[in-house]
Amino acid sequence: MRKFVVLAALFLTACSEAPKPEAKKAKEPEKPAEPVSGQSAFFLMYTSARSWMPDAKGLTLTSMAIDQVKPENGKYGAWRAVFVSESRGRARPYTYSVVESPGNVYKGVFAHHEESYTQRGQNKPFLIAALKTDTDAVLETAMKKAADYAKKFPDKPVTFLLELTPRFPNPAWRVIWGESVGTSNFSIYVDASTGEYLQTMR
């Protein structure tokens, strides 16, 4: 009997002990957002554009400078594309960003308001299959021709513009030293299909 009482007391003591808290797992610090290449961003936006219009084609693709993510080797934190449906006469801008940023820049793919489309100027729609050369390789090609200029102006921002015009048979990347074509006095064209150097503009 005495032995039973001792065992019962031990059992009750064990049951009354609070469960030991589990060791908290150390929270891993969130990795900083990394820039993405133009081709990668374009394909992501194109997937969304196809659900908007099955015959969507690319019209332009432009790199976007955002404060949170520094450009690196032809990669940027955000990109802006315009897609068109020639059969419906509609155009729609899209953005892709790795972070939210001021100026209506949202994380991920974001479709902006569609508008009417008729061909204006020299820009023509191009097929997605024509975009075979990514911006890291394009920058490498451009730098072979722009090394001296880049050394003279190391702090100038570099902007990418993809479009199809009568100037070249394939869509071409224009690597612009400056924030836009209008404010730049130096840029280089690289074929978006073959990756070959095309022309230097001064």
TIVOBA-419666 format. One record per residue: residue in one letter; x, y, z of N, C-alpha, C in turn; residue number from 1. Coordinates in steps of 0.1 Angstrom, whole numbers, plus 5000, padded with zeros to 4 digits. Example, Ala and Ser with C-alpha at 12.3 -4.5 7.8 and 13.67 -1.06 7.14 Angstrom:
PT   res   n.xx   n.yy   n.zz   ca.xx   ca.yy   ca.zz   c.xx   c.yy   c.zz     n
PT     A   5132   4943   5078    5123    4955    5078   5132   4967   5078     1
PT     S   5128   4978   5071    5137    4989    5071   5129   5000   5079     2
//
This chain:
PT   res   n.xx   n.yy   n.zz   ca.xx   ca.yy   ca.zz   c.xx   c.yy   c.zz     n
PT     M   5008   4988   5000    5000    5000    5000   5009   5013   5000     1
PT     R   5019   5013   5008    5028    5024    5009   5035   5026   4996     2
PT     K   5038   5015   4990    5045    5016    4977   5036   5022   4966     3
PT     F   5023   5018   4967    5013    5023    4957   5011   5038   4959     4
PT     V   5011   5043   4972    5009    5058    4974   5021   5065   4969     5
PT     V   5033   5060   4971    5045    5067    4965   5045   5068   4950     6
PT     L   5041   5057   4944    5040    5057    4929   5030   5066   4924     7
PT     A   5018   5067   4931    5007    5076    4927   5012   5091   4929     8
PT     A   5019   5093   4939    5024    5107    4941   5034   5111   4930     9
PT     L   5043   5102   4927    5052    5104    4916   5045   5107   4903    10
PT     F   5034   5099   4901    5027    5101    4888   5020   5114   4887    11
PT     L   5014   5118   4899    5007    5131    4899   5017   5143   4898    12
PT     T   5029   5141   4903    5039    5152    4902   5043   5153   4888    13
PT     A   5045   5142   4881    5049    5142    4867   5039   5149   4858    14
PT     C   5026   5146   4861    5015    5151    4853   5013   5166   4855    15
PT     S   5017   5171   4868    5014    5185    4871   5026   5194   4865    16
PT     E   5037   5188   4861    5048    5196    4856   5044   5202   4843    17
PT     A   5046   5215   4841    5043    5222    4828   5052   5216   4817    18
PT     P   5046   5215   4806    5055    5210    4794   5066   5220   4791    19
PT     K   5077   5215   4788    5088    5224    4785   5086   5231   4772    20
PT     P   5088   5244   4771    5086    5251    4759   5096   5246   4748    21
PT     E   5091   5245   4736    5101    5241    4725   5110   5253   4722    22
PT     A   5122   5249   4719    5132    5259    4716   5128   5267   4704    23
PT     K   5128   5280   4705    5124    5288    4694   5135   5287   4683    24
PT     K   5130   5285   4671    5139    5285    4659   5144   5299   4656    25
PT     A   5156   5301   4654    5161    5314    4650   5156   5318   4636    26
PT     K   5150   5330   4635    5144    5334    4623   5155   5339   4613    27
PT     E   5155   5333   4601    5165    5337    4592   5162   5351   4586    28
PT     P   5173   5359   4585    5171    5372    4580   5166   5371   4565    29
PT     E   5156   5380   4562    5151    5380    4548   5162   5384   4538    30
PT     K   5163   5377   4528    5173    5380    4518   5169   5393   4510    31
PT     P   5179   5401   4507    5175    5413    4500   5171   5410   4486    32
PT     A   5162   5418   4480    5157    5415    4467   5168   5417   4457    33
PT     E   5168   5408   4447    5179    5409    4437   5173   5413   4423    34
PT     P   5181   5420   4415    5176    5425    4402   5175   5413   4393    35
PT     V   5166   5415   4382    5164    5404    4372   5167   5409   4358    36
PT     S   5170   5400   4350    5173    5403    4336   5161   5407   4328    37
PT     G   5163   5414   4317    5151    5419    4309   5143   5407   4303    38
PT     Q   5150   5397   4298    5143    5386    4292   5135   5379   4302    39
PT     S   5140   5377   4314    5132    5370    4325   5119   5378   4328    40
PT     A   5121   5391   4330    5110    5400    4333   5099   5400   4322    41
PT     F   5104   5400   4310    5096    5401    4298   5087   5388   4297    42
PT     F   5093   5377   4299    5086    5364    4298   5075   5363   4309    43
PT     L   5078   5368   4321    5068    5368    4332   5056   5377   4328    44
PT     M   5059   5389   4322    5048    5398    4318   5040   5393   4306    45
PT     Y   5048   5386   4297    5041    5381    4285   5031   5370   4289    46
PT     T   5034   5362   4299    5025    5351    4304   5011   5358   4308    47
PT     S   5012   5369   4315    5000    5376    4319   4993   5383   4307    48
PT     A   5001   5388   4298    4996    5395    4286   4988   5385   4278    49
PT     R   4993   5372   4277    4986    5362    4269   4972   5359   4274    50
PT     S   4970   5360   4288    4957    5358    4293   4948   5370   4291    51
PT     W   4954   5381   4288    4946    5393    4284   4942   5392   4269    52
PT     M   4952   5390   4261    4949    5388    4246   4958   5377   4241    53
PT     P   4952   5366   4236    4960    5354    4231   4970   5358   4220    54
PT     D   4967   5368   4213    4976    5372    4202   4986   5383   4206    55
PT     A   4988   5385   4219    4996    5396    4224   5011   5395   4218    56
PT     K   5016   5406   4214    5030    5407    4209   5037   5419   4217    57
PT     G   5050   5418   4218    5057    5428    4224   5058   5441   4216    58
PT     L   5058   5452   4222    5060    5465    4215   5073   5472   4220    59
PT     T   5074   5473   4233    5086    5478    4239   5089   5472   4252    60
PT     L   5102   5472   4256    5106    5468    4270   5116   5478   4275    61
PT     T   5115   5483   4287    5124    5493    4292   5128   5490   4306    62
PT     S   5140   5491   4309    5145    5490    4323   5140   5502   4332    63
PT     M   5138   5499   4344    5133    5510    4353   5143   5510   4365    64
PT     A   5148   5522   4368    5156    5524    4380   5148   5526   4392    65
PT     I   5150   5518   4402    5143    5520    4415   5153   5521   4426    66
PT     D   5150   5529   4436    5160    5531    4447   5164   5519   4455    67
PT     Q   5154   5510   4457    5156    5498    4466   5166   5488   4460    68
PT     V   5167   5487   4447    5175    5476    4441   5184   5482   4431    69
PT     K   5197   5480   4433    5207    5486    4424   5209   5477   4412    70
PT     P   5209   5483   4400    5212    5476    4388   5225   5469   4388    71
PT     E   5226   5457   4382    5238    5449    4382   5239   5440   4370    72
PT     N   5250   5442   4362    5253    5434    4350   5241   5432   4341    73
PT     G   5234   5443   4338    5223    5443    4329   5210   5438   4335    74
PT     K   5210   5437   4348    5198    5433    4356   5193   5445   4364    75
PT     Y   5179   5446   4365    5173    5457    4372   5162   5452   4381    76
PT     G   5159   5461   4391    5148    5458    4400   5134   5458   4394    77
PT     A   5133   5465   4383    5119    5466    4377   5121   5469   4362    78
PT     W   5110   5464   4355    5110    5466    4340   5096   5469   4336    79
PT     R   5094   5476   4325    5081    5480    4320   5080   5476   4305    80
PT     A   5069   5469   4302    5067    5464    4288   5054   5469   4283    81
PT     V   5052   5470   4270    5040    5473    4264   5037   5462   4254    82
PT     F   5025   5456   4256    5020    5445    4247   5009   5450   4239    83
PT     V   5007   5445   4226    4996    5450    4218   4989   5437   4212    84
PT     S   4976   5439   4209    4968    5430    4201   4965   5437   4188    85
PT     E   4971   5433   4177    4968    5439    4165   4954   5436   4160    86
PT     S   4949   5424   4163    4936    5421    4158   4925   5429   4165    87
PT     R   4927   5432   4177    4917    5440    4185   4921   5455   4185    88
PT     G   4933   5459   4181    4936    5473    4182   4938   5478   4196    89
PT     R   4943   5470   4205    4945    5474    4219   4959   5472   4223    90
PT     A   4963   5481   4232    4977    5480    4238   4975   5481   4254    91
PT     R   4985   5474   4260    4984    5474    4275   4998   5474   4281    92
PT     P   5001   5484   4289    5014    5484    4296   5014   5474   4308    93
PT     Y   5025   5468   4311    5027    5459    4322   5040   5463   4329    94
PT     T   5041   5461   4342    5054    5463    4349   5057   5450   4357    95
PT     Y   5069   5448   4359    5074    5437    4368   5084   5443   4377    96
PT     S   5083   5441   4390    5093    5446    4400   5095   5435   4410    97
PT     V   5107   5435   4416    5110    5426    4427   5106   5431   4440    98
PT     V   5103   5444   4441    5098    5451    4453   5087   5461   4449    99
PT     E   5080   5466   4460    5072    5477    4457   5080   5490   4458   100
PT     S   5076   5500   4450    5084    5512    4449   5075   5524   4446   101
PT     P   5079   5536   4450    5071    5547    4446   5068   5549   4431   102
PT     G   5057   5555   4428    5054    5558    4414   5046   5546   4408   103
PT     N   5037   5540   4415    5028    5529    4410   5036   5517   4405   104
PT     V   5047   5514   4412    5054    5502    4409   5051   5492   4420   105
PT     Y   5045   5481   4416    5040    5470    4425   5049   5458   4424   106
PT     K   5050   5450   4434    5058    5438    4434   5051   5428   4425   107
PT     G   5059   5421   4417    5054    5411    4408   5049   5417   4395   108
PT     V   5041   5410   4388    5036    5415    4375   5023   5423   4378   109
PT     F   5023   5435   4372    5011    5443    4373   5006   5448   4360   110
PT     A   4993   5446   4357    4988    5451    4344   4981   5464   4346   111
PT     H   4985   5474   4338    4980    5487    4338   4968   5488   4329   112
PT     H   4961   5499   4328    4949    5501    4320   4952   5499   4305   113
PT     E   4944   5492   4298    4946    5490    4284   4941   5503   4276   114
PT     E   4946   5504   4264    4942    5516    4256   4941   5512   4241   115
PT     S   4936   5521   4233    4935    5518    4219   4949   5518   4213   116
PT     Y   4951   5510   4202    4964    5509    4196   4963   5510   4180   117
PT     T   4970   5519   4175    4973    5520    4160   4988   5523   4159   118
PT     Q   4994   5517   4149    5008    5519    4148   5012   5534   4146   119
PT     R   5020   5539   4155    5024    5553    4154   5039   5553   4154   120
PT     G   5045   5561   4146    5060    5561    4145   5065   5549   4139   121
PT     Q   5077   5545   4143    5084    5534    4136   5083   5521   4144   122
PT     N   5079   5521   4156    5078    5509    4164   5068   5499   4158   123
PT     K   5072   5486   4157    5064    5476    4153   5063   5465   4163   124
PT     P   5052   5458   4164    5051    5446    4174   5060   5435   4169   125
PT     F   5065   5428   4179    5074    5416    4176   5070   5404   4183   126
PT     L   5073   5392   4178    5070    5380    4184   5079   5377   4196   127
PT     I   5074   5370   4206    5082    5366    4217   5094   5358   4213   128
PT     A   5093   5350   4203    5104    5341    4199   5116   5348   4194   129
PT     A   5114   5361   4190    5125    5369    4185   5135   5373   4196   130
PT     L   5130   5373   4208    5139    5377    4220   5147   5365   4225   131
PT     K   5159   5364   4220    5168    5353    4223   5180   5357   4231   132
PT     T   5183   5369   4232    5195    5374    4239   5192   5382   4251   133
PT     D   5197   5378   4262    5193    5385    4275   5202   5397   4278   134
PT     T   5198   5405   4287    5205    5418    4289   5219   5417   4295   135
PT     D   5222   5406   4303    5235    5405    4308   5245   5403   4296   136
PT     A   5241   5395   4287    5250    5392    4275   5250   5405   4266   137
PT     V   5239   5412   4265    5238    5424    4257   5248   5435   4262   138
PT     L   5248   5436   4276    5257    5446    4282   5271   5443   4279   139
PT     E   5275   5430   4280    5288    5425    4278   5293   5429   4263   140
PT     T   5284   5427   4254    5287    5430    4240   5288   5445   4238   141
PT     A   5279   5453   4244    5280    5467    4243   5292   5473   4249   142
PT     M   5297   5468   4260    5308    5473    4267   5321   5472   4259   143
PT     K   5321   5462   4250    5333    5461    4241   5335   5473   4232   144
PT     K   5324   5479   4229    5324    5491    4220   5323   5504   4229   145
PT     A   5319   5503   4241    5317    5515    4249   5327   5517   4261   146
PT     A   5337   5509   4261    5347    5509    4272   5352   5523   4275   147
PT     D   5357   5530   4264    5363    5543    4266   5353   5553   4271   148
PT     Y   5340   5553   4266    5330    5562    4270   5326   5559   4285   149
PT     A   5325   5547   4288    5321    5543    4302   5331   5547   4312   150
PT     K   5344   5547   4308    5355    5551    4317   5354   5567   4319   151
PT     K   5351   5574   4309    5350    5588    4310   5338   5593   4318   152
PT     F   5327   5585   4318    5315    5588    4325   5310   5576   4334   153
PT     P   5318   5573   4344    5315    5561    4352   5302   5562   4360   154
PT     D   5297   5574   4362    5285    5576    4371   5272   5577   4363   155
PT     K   5273   5576   4350    5261    5578    4341   5253   5565   4343   156
PT     P   5240   5566   4345    5231    5554    4345   5230   5548   4332   157
PT     V   5228   5535   4331    5226    5528    4319   5212   5523   4318   158
PT     T   5205   5526   4307    5191    5522    4305   5190   5513   4293   159
PT     F   5181   5503   4294    5179    5493    4283   5165   5496   4276   160
PT     L   5165   5496   4263    5153    5497    4256   5152   5487   4245   161
PT     L   5142   5479   4244    5140    5469    4234   5128   5473   4225   162
PT     E   5131   5473   4212    5120    5476    4202   5124   5471   4188   163
PT     L   5114   5470   4180    5116    5466    4166   5112   5478   4157   164
PT     T   5122   5483   4149    5120    5494    4140   5126   5490   4126   165
PT     P   5123   5498   4116    5128    5495    4103   5143   5496   4102   166
PT     R   5149   5501   4112    5164    5503    4111   5171   5489   4110   167
PT     F   5165   5479   4117    5171    5465    4117   5160   5455   4115   168
PT     P   5164   5443   4110    5154    5433    4107   5148   5426   4119   169
PT     N   5156   5426   4130    5151    5419    4142   5149   5430   4153   170
PT     P   5142   5426   4164    5141    5435    4175   5156   5438   4180   171
PT     A   5158   5450   4185    5172    5453    4189   5171   5459   4203   172
PT     W   5181   5456   4211    5183    5462    4224   5191   5475   4222   173
PT     R   5187   5486   4228    5194    5498    4227   5199   5501   4241   174
PT     V   5213   5500   4243    5219    5502    4256   5222   5517   4257   175
PT     I   5216   5524   4265    5216    5539    4265   5224   5544   4278   176
PT     W   5234   5552   4275    5241    5558    4287   5234   5571   4290   177
PT     G   5225   5570   4300    5217    5581    4303   5203   5576   4308   178
PT     E   5194   5585   4312    5181    5580    4317   5171   5578   4306   179
PT     S   5173   5583   4294    5164    5581    4283   5171   5584   4270   180
PT     V   5165   5581   4259    5171    5584    4246   5172   5599   4244   181
PT     G   5163   5606   4248    5163    5621    4246   5174   5628   4254   182
PT     T   5178   5622   4265    5189    5629    4273   5202   5622   4271   183
PT     S   5204   5613   4262    5216    5606    4260   5223   5610   4247   184
PT     N   5237   5610   4248    5245    5613    4236   5253   5601   4232   185
PT     F   5250   5590   4238    5258    5578    4234   5249   5565   4237   186
PT     S   5248   5557   4227    5240    5544    4229   5245   5534   4219   187
PT     I   5242   5521   4222    5247    5511    4213   5235   5501   4211   188
PT     Y   5234   5497   4198    5224    5487    4195   5230   5473   4194   189
PT     V   5222   5463   4200    5226    5449    4199   5214   5441   4195   190
PT     D   5216   5432   4185    5205    5424    4180   5200   5415   4191   191
PT     A   5186   5416   4193    5180    5408    4204   5179   5393   4200   192
PT     S   5180   5390   4187    5179    5376    4183   5192   5369   4182   193
PT     T   5202   5376   4176    5215    5370    4174   5225   5374   4185   194
PT     G   5223   5385   4192    5233    5389    4202   5244   5397   4196   195
PT     E   5244   5400   4183    5255    5407    4176   5254   5422   4177   196
PT     Y   5266   5428   4178    5267    5443    4178   5261   5448   4165   197
PT     L   5253   5459   4166    5247    5465    4153   5253   5479   4150   198
PT     Q   5252   5488   4160    5255    5502    4156   5258   5510   4169   199
PT     T   5266   5520   4168    5268    5530    4179   5262   5543   4175   200
PT     M   5254   5549   4184    5248    5562    4182   5254   5572   4191   201
PT     R   5258   5584   4185    5264    5594    4193   5256   5607   4191   202
//
